[in-house]
Amino acid sequence: MSRPITLFTGQWADLPFEEVARLASEWGYDGLEIACWGDHLDPWQGAEDDAYIQGKKDVLERYGLQVWAISNHLKGQAVCDDPIDERHRGMLSERVWGDGDPEGVRQRAAEEMTLTARTAARLGVKTVIGFTGSSIWKYVAMFPPVSQELVDAGYQDFADRWNPILDVFDEEGVRFAHEVHPSEIAYDYWTTQRAMEAIGHREAFGLNWDPSHFVWQDLDPVGFLWDFKDRIYHVDCKDAKLQVGNGRNGRMGSHLAWADPRRGWDFVSTGHGDVPWEACFRMLNAIGYDGPISVEWEDAGMDRLVGAPDALEFVRRSLFDAPTAAFDAAFSTR
């Protein structure tokens, strides 16, 4: 199989980086999608410290792993979010949180995103995955009534804050892959179109495709791949299971905890949910995506030490290469 399978380390950041590398190697993963939290990767240090970068490379080499992408969802979230509050304090470093002044937090988060681009380049990585945050997600219910001017201002705020960050990405030859996800500036099909327009369709800004969020929202993950085929910069492999239709469980989750059966949906182990994986993998072939397939483990109902290797085996069984040129030529002359 030409496409590597990696493990996203974000849900493993409670473990030391080397321990996650050891586990992933033993299970047979090809590499890691390294998260910029825990002790896994510090962009402030990585952007300047040669020995720090070499140390990360040494760990990867020791366990026979590679890295094609790094991720900084948590700091990216704080670039545009409004309000900035205790939720952010719980997920941001002290360096970014500082005194908690909201605009100061946004500025320091933006600075870290530029340093993430520089760190990626020093690691030899061309893609950074992350969130953008959104000043208008709080209006998603559209009540009390929201004016078009407020919505327009939110997209302008996104462009104003992210264009300078993307300038640094361009300088470093790195691309940002925004994960389309509720609470972001682009969270479904139409908001992705609008975000692309706001950013001027610049090539530094693309997409991380994670089908679980599409299933949750009743969107077509396969059609999305086709329509945005030139902007699919990275793929996260995560499943979701719907539990709606009984008159009680709704899509919004009802402020219930992960894995609570009353939620209406939940993330589950790959291959056990409602994502149409065969159609998705066929479409990835059709659009020519040849980058990594990164397993993102979020199943709160299964031990991750059991589920992560199981997910790897599922992806290996399910992935298949597109037809070769020789096959196409033979087929066309039948």
PyMOL commands that set and color helices and strands:
alter all, ss='L'
color gray80, all
select helices_A, chain A and resi 10-12+17-27+43-46+50-62+73-80+86-89+94-97+102-123+137-139+148-172+189-198+211-216+221-227+229-231+277-286+304-318+325-332
alter helices_A, ss='H'
color red, helices_A
select strands_A, chain A and resi 5-8+31-35+66-71+127-130+175-179+205-209+232-237+239-242+265-268+293-295
alter strands_A, ss='S'
color yellow, strands_A
deselect
rebuild
show_as cartoon
